[in-house]
Amino acid sequence: MNLPRPFCILLACAVGAAGAATHAARQSDASFAAAIRNQSTAPSYVLITEVDGNTGNSKQTCVTANLFMGAIHREHELGYDAKDQMTALQIALTTPDHVFTFKKQTALQNIPRYYSDDQLVQVRDALKLLTDKNLLDAKARETALGKLGEIPHDALRDATACVLIERGLSPGMGDITDQLWVRP
């Protein structure tokens, strides 16, 4: 069948958008709030949609809650006294759907995304057959991820955290080894 070029382009865009939407995830409000409130030296991960207020570009990002909160402090020019910390917490917990817009370069830089979309897909594929029980087991995760080849440590760690959040779990980063820990 020979379809007109504009129709083919429209169809390709629709299929691409549908594919992207399949993996759009959202961290539960309870898990998000618990991650934000974790003040230990082993921070929890949050899944946010980060919008660059200068370009309008947006992306889902998994980042440790301490870096995310630092971005809020920088964006809103907040200090770290009790009042400003409460203000930052309020901003984090009341922003709908965990979609945050940052314009200040220092805030944007405080939310590193070490993994690519392709690496995230690879990690999803590697972990898709594991049960929640297996996902909680570091050895089972390492075995499944060991087949991926060369993905830099930071990218693999953060992409894995994203997949764990998508699966309804609560990951964090160890304070000394920076290895993932996971809670149901």
N, C-alpha and C positions, 0 to 999 in steps of 0.2 A: 504494500500500500504506500502510495506517495502522498505525504501530508505537506501542506504549505509550510514554509520555513517559520513564519511567526507562530504558527500553532505548535510546531516542534519545540521551539524555544520556550514557549509558555508551558508545555507539557514537561519539559526537562526541569524547569524551575519548580513546578508543582511537585514533581517526584523528589527533587532534592530537598525542598522544604519539608515534605512529609517525612523523609528519612531523618532529617535533623530533629524534627519534632518528636520522633519516636524516643529519643534519648533525653529529651528535656526532663529534668528531674527537679524535685523540690524536697529539701530537708524538712522534716516535720518541725512544727513550731517548738514542741517540747525538746527535741534533740538540739535544735538550734539554740534555744535559751540555755540549756544545760551546757553546751559548748562555750557559749559566751561567758557564762558564770564560772567556768572552770578557771580558777586563778592559780593553778599549780604551775610548776616549772615544766610539766609535761602537757602542753596545750592540746586542746581538742581541735578538730577540723570543723569548718563551716562550709556549706555550699551556698554561694551567692551568685546573683547575676550582677556583674560589674558593668556599669555603663560609663563610658568615657564622655563626660559632659562637654568636651571640646569637639569631638568628632561625631558623637551619637552612636559609635560602635558599642556593641554589647557582647558579652560572653559569659558563660557560666564558668565559675572558678571555684576550686577547692583550695582553701588556704587555712592556716592555723588561725584560731580566733584572736590570738594576741596581735598578729599582724593586721588582721582585719580591723580590730578595734583601734589600733594605731593609725590606720588610714582614716577612720572616722575622726579621731582627735585632730589629725592634720588638716582634713578637709574643713572642719568647723572651727579651727583655731582654738581648740580646747586644751587646757592644761591638764594636770594629773592630780589636782586636789579632789577631795571627796565630791564636791558639787559638780565639777566638770566630768568626773568619772560617771556620776549618775546621769548626767546629760547624754554622754556617749552611749551608755547602756540603754537609755530610753530611745535614742535614735535607732540603735540596732534592733531593739525588740519591737518597735512599733512601725517599722518600715514595711509596707505591704509586700508580700511574696518574696521577701529577701532580695529585692531589686534596689541596688544602691548606685547613685550617680556621684561620680567624683570628677571635679574639674582641676583641682590642684595637682600638679605634677608630683609633688612629694607624697600625696595620698595615693595616687595611681602606682607609684613605684613601691609603695609599701605592701602591695598585693601582687607578689610575683606569681607567675604561672609558668612552671618549669616544664610542663608536658605539652605536647602538641595534640591536636584533635585525633590524629592518626594513632598516637601512642595510647590515648584514652580508649580508642576502639580496640586496640590490641589487648589492653588489660581487661576490658569488658569481655572480650571473646575468651581469653584465658581463664577467667573466673566464672563464666556463665553456668558451668555445670556443677559448681560446688554448692553444697547446701549451706544454709546459714551456720550450722554447726561447724562445717569445714572452714567457712570464712573466718570464724572466730579463732581457728587454730593456725598459728603462724607457720608451722611446718607444712600444712596442707596448702596454704596460700603460696609459700615459697616454691613448693613443688610445681604447682600450676603455672606460676609466673616464670619459673626457670626455663621454660620452653621458648620464651620470647626473644632471647638473644640479647643484643646490646642496647638497652635503654638506660640512660644515665640514672644513677641512684635517686636523685631528687625528683626527676620526672616519674620514675616508677613508683616511688613512695606516694607522691601527691595524686597521681592518676589512680592508684589503688585506693587511696582514701576516698576519692570521688565515687568509685564503683561501690565501695562499702556503704557510703551514705545513700547512694541510689538504691541499694538493697535493704535500706532501713536500719543499718547498724550505725554505731557511733565510734569513729576512729579518732585517734590522737597520735601525737608524736612524742616519743620518749625524750626525756630531758638530757640524757648523756649520750645515748647511741643514735638518736634521731630515727629509730626504727618505729614502725607502726604498732600501736596497741589498739585493741578493739573491744567494745562493749556491746551487748545486745541493745 
